[in-house]
Amino acid sequence: MKQARMLALSLAIGSLALTGAMAQAKPRLTPQQELDKRLEGRVPGNPVDCIYMPTVSGTQVFDKTAIVYDSGRTLYVQKPRTGLESLRSDDILVTRLTGSQLCAIDTVQLRDRTSGFWRGFVGLDKFIPYTKPDKVAQAD
């Protein structure tokens, strides 16, 4: 009888702990929500045909949504015109440049990070630059 009460008490405590942990868990953001969060505080500019790759310090892929090229003050958002549904954040992007620019007419090959196999490609479109607005001095 004592063992049954101890077991019941243990189960009750375990279920309370689990309920508390579930209540604290944050809902997972969609790729579009993650992209919106990444661009928070920035304003979009006019689309551009090409970006100068030597200034790009990194890229981030948002599953089936976009590629963001980080160029310091400017983030260039690329929503490919073809192959968008193939984008995965865990893929390796393989870009072959003929010069120093990546342009809207180029393609980027996708390679699976685990197996190393080619998974497909995306056909690029225009890049949308997002920058932080200049701070405006307020009159006192």
Secondary structure as GFF3:
##gff-version 3
##sequence-region A 1 140
A	DSSP	alpha_helix	2	24	.	.	.	ID=ss1
A	DSSP	alpha_helix	31	38	.	.	.	ID=ss2
A	DSSP	beta_strand	43	44	.	.	.	ID=ss3
A	DSSP	beta_strand	50	52	.	.	.	ID=ss4
A	DSSP	three_ten_helix	53	55	.	.	.	ID=ss5
A	DSSP	beta_strand	58	62	.	.	.	ID=ss6
A	DSSP	beta_strand	66	71	.	.	.	ID=ss7
A	DSSP	beta_strand	74	78	.	.	.	ID=ss8
A	DSSP	three_ten_helix	84	86	.	.	.	ID=ss9
A	DSSP	beta_strand	92	94	.	.	.	ID=ss10
A	DSSP	beta_strand	101	103	.	.	.	ID=ss11
A	DSSP	beta_strand	107	111	.	.	.	ID=ss12
A	DSSP	beta_strand	118	123	.	.	.	ID=ss13
A	DSSP	beta_strand	127	131	.	.	.	ID=ss14
###
